[in-house]
């Protein structure tokens, strides 16, 4: 279990808050994705191999994750 937010909430708790509290979604999304940003960015760099488009692709990936999270069922590793 990945402990986030100074040990106060784990991923499952953050997902529950994200899915049930619309007013806190941006803040919770940031906390939830923070541990994964550098590896996700590196993965996008590897797949795209075009430095001029990487930021747009990365933003698109984050947006798709954000839009899919309300329906996400946590059954294993996030």
TITI-615918 format. One line per 3 residues: number of its first residue (from 1); their letters; for each residue x, y, z of N, C-alpha, C. Coordinates in steps of 0.001 Angstrom, whole numbers. Layout:
<atoms>
NUM) a) X/Y/Z/X/Y/Z/X/Y/Z; ...
</atoms>
This chain:
<atoms>
1) xxx) 840/-1172/0/0/0/0/891/1243/0; 642/2138/-892/1454/3339/-1017/885/4437/-113; 1677/4891/843/1221/5921/1769/1501/7295/1173
4) xxx) 481/8113/1102/582/9450/535/133/10483/1561; 303/11742/1234/-205/12837/2054/331/12754/3479; 1652/12647/3617/2299/12590/4931/1800/11439/5792
7) xxx) 1433/10337/5158/1011/9163/5905/-427/9192/6384; -1190/10219/6004/-2558/10318/6497/-3545/9493/5667; -3326/9433/4365/-4243/8709/3494/-3463/7784/2572
10) xxx) -4005/6608/2328/-3388/5713/1356/-4123/5867/22; -3701/5129/-988/-4301/5259/-2320/-5794/4957/-2326; -6198/3935/-1606/-7617/3574/-1567/-8437/4707/-964
13) xxx) -7946/5290/133/-8646/6412/763/-8728/7603/-182; -7624/7901/-860/-7606/9027/-1798/-8577/8789/-2956; -8626/7563/-3452/-9574/7248/-4522/-11017/7427/-4056
16) xxx) -11299/6994/-2836/-12653/7172/-2293/-13020/8639/-2163; -12099/9437/-1673/-12357/10875/-1546/-12550/11489/-2928; -11701/11113/-3885/-11816/11633/-5248/-13183/11309/-5835
19) xxx) -13628/10077/-5659/-14882/9646/-6263/-16115/10210/-5565; -15979/10604/-4305/-17146/11047/-3542/-17169/12525/-3191; -16138/13270/-3546/-16069/14682/-3155/-15596/15518/-4343
22) xxx) -16533/16041/-5110/-16200/16802/-6314/-15384/18054/-6020; -15587/18671/-4897/-14894/19934/-4601/-13399/19747/-4334; -12985/18546/-3973/-11584/18275/-3648/-10860/17489/-4743
25) xxx) -11497/17258/-5881/-10934/16371/-6900/-9554/16798/-7395; -9355/18071/-7671/-8054/18510/-8192/-6941/18273/-7187; -7198/18612/-5943/-6206/18426/-4880/-5902/16937/-4676
28) xxx) -6930/16119/-4637/-6764/14687/-4428/-6045/14055/-5620; -6386/14487/-6823/-5720/13956/-8013/-4223/14233/-7955; -3864/15423/-7538/-2446/15773/-7399/-1750/14857/-6403
31) xxx) -2357/14647/-5255/-1771/13773/-4237/-1667/12329/-4730; -2687/11892/-5427/-2730/10520/-5911/-1687/10261/-6994; -1494/11212/-7881/-598/11022/-9024/856/11400/-8739
34) xxx) 1100/12169/-7705/2454/12669/-7420/3533/11581/-7441; 3314/10433/-6806/4360/9400/-6820/4623/8812/-8210; 3696/8991/-9132/3790/8365/-10452/4199/9329/-11563
37) xxx) 4212/10633/-11297/4433/11616/-12360/5744/11413/-13099; 6850/11251/-12397/8141/11146/-13084/8229/9867/-13922; 7734/8748/-13394/7797/7517/-14176/6821/7567/-15356
40) xxx) 5667/8181/-15168/4705/8327/-16259/5263/9243/-17347; 5896/10334/-16927/6507/11262/-17882/7622/10550/-18660; 8442/9793/-17970/9522/9038/-18626/8957/8029/-19618
43) xxx) 7891/7384/-19232/7249/6408/-20121/6717/7088/-21385; 6111/8252/-21215/5632/9015/-22376/6803/9424/-23268; 7908/9862/-22654/9101/10244/-23411/9601/9060/-24230
46) xxx) 9638/7909/-23614/10121/6709/-24283/9232/6349/-25477; 7913/6429/-25271/6967/6031/-26318/6880/7059/-27446; 6922/8348/-27110/6743/9403/-28105/8048/9706/-28827
49) xxx) 9113/9841/-28077/10432/10120/-28626/10463/11429/-29417; 9639/12398/-29019/9598/13714/-29657/9463/14761/-28559; 10557/15404/-28233/10575/16350/-27107/9607/17510/-27278
52) xxx) 9309/17894/-28493/8417/19039/-28695/6957/18703/-28387; 6572/17423/-28442/5183/17052/-28170/4972/16383/-26831; 6018/16125/-26105/5893/15330/-24881/4967/15967/-23849
55) xxx) 5036/17275/-23674/4181/17921/-22673/2698/17806/-23039; 2379/17928/-24320/989/17780/-24755/492/16357/-24547; 1324/15394/-24873/949/13985/-24699/779/13670/-23213
58) xxx) 1704/14138/-22392/1636/13903/-20947/363/14510/-20356; 37/15721/-20780/-1179/16370/-20308/-2418/15581/-20745; -2421/15080/-21961/-3538/14277/-22449/-3703/12997/-21639
61) xxx) -2595/12347/-21314/-2638/11124/-20510/-3210/11429/-19121; -2741/12507/-18493/-3253/12882/-17167/-4744/13207/-17224; -5165/13887/-18273/-6583/14214/-18426/-7424/12951/-18568
64) xxx) -6940/11997/-19324/-7676/10732/-19484/-7763/9964/-18164; -6697/9981/-17409/-6720/9331/-16086/-7738/10023/-15189; -7707/11353/-15167/-8622/12151/-14343/-10074/11827/-14703
67) xxx) -10361/11738/-15994/-11728/11477/-16442/-12173/10044/-16142; -11240/9115/-16096/-11591/7710/-15850/-11699/7369/-14365; -11092/8164/-13505/-11061/7828/-12071/-12423/7721/-11389
70) xxx) -13428/8510/-11775/-14717/8343/-11084/-15309/6941/-11227; -14957/6217/-12292/-15482/4868/-12517/-14490/3779/-12131; -13312/4169/-11693/-12258/3205/-11386/-12579/2387/-10144
73) xxx) -12426/1059/-10248/-12608/161/-9105/-11220/-323/-8685; -10819/2/-7493/-9464/-332/-7009/-9428/-1814/-6640; -8845/-2619/-7532/-8720/-4057/-7290/-7290/-4486/-7546
76) xxx) -6389/-4051/-6740/-4979/-4391/-6915/-4112/-3145/-6927; -2999/-3250/-7621/-2051/-2142/-7668/-2590/-1023/-8544; -2531/207/-8040/-2973/1374/-8801/-1985/1621/-9904
</atoms>
